[in-house]
Amino acid sequence: MPETSKRIQQLVREYAAIAHDRELGQALRDLGAQFERWRSGEIGPAELNDLIHQFHDGPSQDVLRKYTTKRLDSALEFPVATGILRKEELPAELFQHLAGLIDFYEAEQSS
């Protein structure tokens, strides 16, 4: 397998950071809904506290693990295949580098 250029490595890191922020942001929006439930009196402070701990040990860690890898290019297949990152927003050279992985992941998702 040919060595990946520094430019592609930089783009992979840049777009992995964008995907990480988007996924974490969605998870935080879901947690934010629990704060609204607490503010409205639907749940108490102890339950909200438990939900915060569950978030930290669950979704927060899941997102972190996904993007804490030496193979970030393979970590980008999920966000592109699922629309977290749109194919159109990727630079052409990065999309070309990832195309095989994206196609494989999309095929796996549809089967």
Secondary structure by P-SEA (a helix, b strand, c coil): cccccaaaaaaaaaaaaaaaaaaaaaaaaaaaaaaaaaaaccccaaaaaaaaaaaaacaaaaaaaaaccccccccaaaaaaacccccccccaaaaaaaaaaaaaaaaaaac
